[in-house]
Amino acid sequence: MLAAKKDRTESESPGSEADALQLALRYLGYRSRSEAEVRQYLLRRGYLPATDKVIEKLRTSHYLDDEAFARNWALARAQNNGYGPKRIDQELRSKGIDQSLIREAMRETFDQVDEAERAKRLLAKRFKSEDLTEPKALRRAAAYLQRRGYGGKVIFDLLRYSIEED
């Protein structure tokens, strides 16, 4: 009886691999995460000894895949939020994604849709009732696109085109 109790408490002690795995799976249940996010989460919770083993188990079970995560994140942020490449790049870097995976995800995402065309649609939706020939409106539109992660050349060309059009 005592030996069985001892075995159970050793395997289920706080900080055990089983607890860490359950915690990580619960964390992944909300949304997909990068490997670095899960690692950081487990370390914050005090699961230092079990972290590497849990990450490896999650990777082999296909719960963690930074390549798929980067691709899906970039595509969703571009389509749903209208974010540009600079903003998405910064977000993926903050999530601990490797730069080569970020480049590949960005190439796949922004090869599908013309960046200038997307910025134009976003601008038309956000500033439909404003006169973009006014300097104040132009500054606001440029700042808006910049916050969304569009590059200076795209913003300049788009706003210059909208002024020439009017």
C-alpha positions as CSV (number, residue, x, y, z in Angstrom):
1,M,0.0,0.0,0.0
2,L,2.7,2.4,1.0
3,A,4.9,1.5,-2.1
4,A,1.9,2.1,-4.4
5,K,1.3,5.5,-2.9
6,K,4.9,6.4,-3.2
7,D,5.0,5.5,-6.9
8,R,1.9,7.5,-7.6
9,T,3.1,10.6,-5.9
10,E,6.5,10.5,-7.7
11,S,4.9,10.3,-11.1
12,E,2.2,12.8,-10.4
13,S,4.2,15.3,-8.4
14,P,4.0,19.0,-9.5
15,G,6.4,19.6,-12.3
16,S,6.1,16.1,-13.7
17,E,6.2,15.4,-17.4
18,A,2.6,14.2,-17.4
19,D,1.4,17.4,-15.8
20,A,3.5,19.5,-18.1
21,L,2.0,17.6,-21.1
22,Q,-1.6,18.1,-19.9
23,L,-0.9,21.8,-19.3
24,A,0.7,22.2,-22.8
25,L,-2.2,20.5,-24.5
26,R,-4.7,22.7,-22.6
27,Y,-2.7,25.7,-23.7
28,L,-2.7,24.5,-27.3
29,G,-6.5,23.9,-27.1
30,Y,-7.2,27.6,-27.3
31,R,-5.4,28.2,-30.5
32,S,-2.3,26.9,-32.3
33,R,1.0,28.1,-30.8
34,S,4.6,28.3,-31.8
35,E,7.1,26.0,-30.2
36,A,8.7,29.0,-28.4
37,E,5.4,30.1,-27.0
38,V,4.7,26.6,-25.5
39,R,8.2,26.4,-24.2
40,Q,8.0,29.8,-22.5
41,Y,4.6,29.0,-21.1
42,L,5.9,25.8,-19.5
43,L,8.9,27.5,-18.1
44,R,6.8,30.2,-16.6
45,R,4.7,27.6,-14.9
46,G,7.8,25.9,-13.4
47,Y,8.1,22.8,-15.6
48,L,11.8,23.2,-16.4
49,P,12.9,19.6,-16.2
50,A,10.0,18.3,-18.3
51,T,9.9,21.1,-20.9
52,D,12.2,19.6,-23.6
53,K,10.6,16.1,-23.4
54,V,7.1,17.6,-23.6
55,I,8.1,19.8,-26.6
56,E,9.5,16.8,-28.4
57,K,6.4,14.7,-27.7
58,L,4.2,17.5,-29.0
59,R,6.4,17.9,-32.1
60,T,6.3,14.2,-33.0
61,S,2.6,14.1,-32.4
62,H,2.2,17.0,-34.8
63,Y,0.6,19.3,-32.2
64,L,3.6,21.7,-32.7
65,D,4.7,22.6,-36.2
66,D,6.3,26.0,-36.5
67,E,6.2,25.9,-40.3
68,A,2.4,25.3,-40.5
69,F,1.9,27.8,-37.7
70,A,3.8,30.6,-39.5
71,R,2.0,29.9,-42.8
72,N,-1.5,29.9,-41.1
73,W,-0.7,32.9,-39.0
74,A,0.5,35.0,-41.9
75,L,-2.4,34.0,-44.1
76,A,-5.0,34.7,-41.4
77,R,-3.6,38.0,-40.4
78,A,-3.3,39.1,-44.0
79,Q,-6.8,38.1,-45.0
80,N,-8.8,38.7,-41.9
81,N,-7.1,41.8,-40.4
82,G,-5.6,43.3,-43.6
83,Y,-2.1,43.4,-42.1
84,G,0.9,43.9,-44.4
85,P,4.1,42.0,-44.5
86,K,6.1,44.2,-42.0
87,R,3.5,43.8,-39.3
88,I,3.1,40.0,-39.8
89,D,6.9,39.6,-39.9
90,Q,7.2,41.4,-36.6
91,E,4.4,39.3,-35.0
92,L,6.0,36.0,-36.1
93,R,9.4,37.1,-34.8
94,S,7.9,37.9,-31.4
95,K,6.4,34.4,-31.4
96,G,9.9,32.9,-31.7
97,I,9.5,31.7,-35.3
98,D,12.8,31.1,-37.2
99,Q,13.5,33.8,-39.9
100,S,13.7,31.2,-42.7
101,L,10.2,30.0,-41.9
102,I,9.0,33.6,-41.7
103,R,10.4,34.3,-45.2
104,E,8.7,31.2,-46.6
105,A,5.4,32.0,-45.0
106,M,5.5,35.6,-46.2
107,R,6.4,34.5,-49.7
108,E,3.5,32.1,-49.8
109,T,1.0,34.6,-48.4
110,F,1.9,37.7,-50.4
111,D,2.5,35.9,-53.7
112,Q,-1.1,35.0,-53.7
113,V,-2.4,38.6,-53.5
114,D,-0.9,41.9,-54.8
115,E,0.1,43.9,-51.7
116,A,-0.8,47.3,-53.4
117,E,-4.2,46.0,-54.3
118,R,-4.9,44.8,-50.8
119,A,-3.8,48.2,-49.4
120,K,-6.0,49.9,-51.9
121,R,-9.1,47.9,-50.8
122,L,-8.2,48.5,-47.1
123,L,-7.9,52.3,-47.7
124,A,-11.2,52.4,-49.7
125,K,-13.0,50.6,-46.9
126,R,-11.5,52.7,-44.1
127,F,-11.5,56.1,-45.7
128,K,-14.5,55.9,-48.1
129,S,-16.1,59.1,-46.9
130,E,-12.9,61.2,-46.7
131,D,-11.3,63.4,-49.3
132,L,-7.7,62.0,-49.7
133,T,-6.6,65.2,-51.4
134,E,-6.6,66.9,-48.0
135,P,-3.2,66.9,-46.3
136,K,-4.6,65.9,-42.9
137,A,-6.6,62.9,-44.5
138,L,-3.5,61.9,-46.4
139,R,-1.4,61.8,-43.2
140,R,-4.0,59.8,-41.4
141,A,-4.3,57.3,-44.3
142,A,-0.5,56.9,-44.5
143,A,-0.3,56.4,-40.8
144,Y,-3.1,53.8,-40.9
145,L,-1.4,51.8,-43.7
146,Q,1.9,52.0,-41.9
147,R,0.4,50.7,-38.7
148,R,-1.1,47.9,-40.7
149,G,2.4,46.9,-41.8
150,Y,2.6,48.2,-45.4
151,G,5.9,49.4,-46.8
152,G,6.7,53.0,-47.6
153,K,6.8,52.5,-51.3
154,V,3.3,50.9,-51.4
155,I,1.9,53.7,-49.3
156,F,3.5,56.5,-51.3
157,D,2.5,55.0,-54.6
158,L,-1.1,54.4,-53.5
159,L,-1.6,57.8,-52.0
160,R,0.1,59.5,-55.0
161,Y,-2.2,57.5,-57.3
162,S,-5.3,58.5,-55.3
163,I,-4.3,62.2,-55.5
164,E,-3.7,62.0,-59.2
165,E,-7.0,60.2,-59.7
166,D,-9.0,63.1,-58.1
